[in-house]
Amino acid sequence: MKRTLLALTLLAALPFAASAAEGVSYNYVEGGYIGTNGDNADADGWTVGGSAAIAENFHLFGSYDAQEGDDFTFGGVGFDGPEVDHWRAGVGYNHQITPKVDLLTRVAYEKYDVDFDGFDSSEDGYSVEAGVRGAMTPNLEGYALAGYEDAENYDGDFYGRVGAQVKFNQTWGITGDVKFADGDTQYFVGPRISF
């Protein structure tokens, strides 16, 4: 009876026993330049973010970015470009599917604060994404994700995200990310510290 109970317990825990793929860390901080090219406007600024593993297959992540849009003229009157602050916080699940590749799923709370020439607005929303992340070589890691985001006063939209990290050593690297959404392309590049 005890052996059967032990076997059933181990069998039930099997899907959760895998750790991160070899060469992939979910413990890091990063920062750098962020920009958005849109159908109606362009913006750029800076961002900081990170991730922390809380169990073998789960991690918390978050980021903050501040972007300012281009100034423009309308009807002979000059306007300052909009300033957008964006917070993102969520939880992710990673499951090793090969020794060097993880299946990755994430869900996040999203918040946008917009200041446009004295008019302030705030928007709460969420995003979900899924894809793969893996180590292609000891010094090169990459990922590809498909996602969906929605907010209170914003129609939901599907997007794709691809990124890579070139590692100089176990701690330091340069990372880049491109997000393709309907009418917008957002890109990021900057240093990453993994631990």
Secondary structure, DSSP 8 states (H G I E B T S, - for coil): -HHHHHHHHHHHHGGG-----TT--S-EEEEEEEEEEESS-EEEEEEEEEEEESSSSEEEEEEEEEEEE--EEETTEEE---EEEEEEEEEEEEEEEETTEEEEEEEEEEEEEEEETTEEEEEEEEEEEEEEEEEEETTEEEEEEEEEEEETTEEEEEEEEEEEEEESSSSEEEEEEEEEETTEEEEEEEEEEE-
